[in-house]
Amino acid sequence: MKRHRQPHLRLWAALARAPRLGIQPRELHVLYAVRDGLVHRDPQYGDLAPWMLGTRPVDWSVTLLVLHRLVRLGAFGFGPPQITQRGRDLLAGWADPPAFGDQR
């Protein structure tokens, strides 16, 4: 019996063309926190302080998210980070882990 392999080739070609984001779980967690408005700077140090998520500094994660164009900063880096449309689309593709426990 002859097998038709063209759909598999199309699938691999589509996967090869798709942009791959090397986003780590820590950056994904920070992206959720940016969406919820939880990432801030310590008011005691002003705009020169590192970005904080609770008591944990996440300035490298915010920087990586800015480089991936998932988050944008205000002019000259002032103000809280804001999620971009690309970041919203990425989060729409992921399912929130707490949502699975409540459904039956």
Secondary structure by P-SEA (a helix, b strand, c coil): cccccaaaaaaaaaaaacccccccaaaaaaaaaaaaccccccccccccccccccccccaaaaaaaaaaccccccccccccccccaaaaaaaaacccaaaaaacc
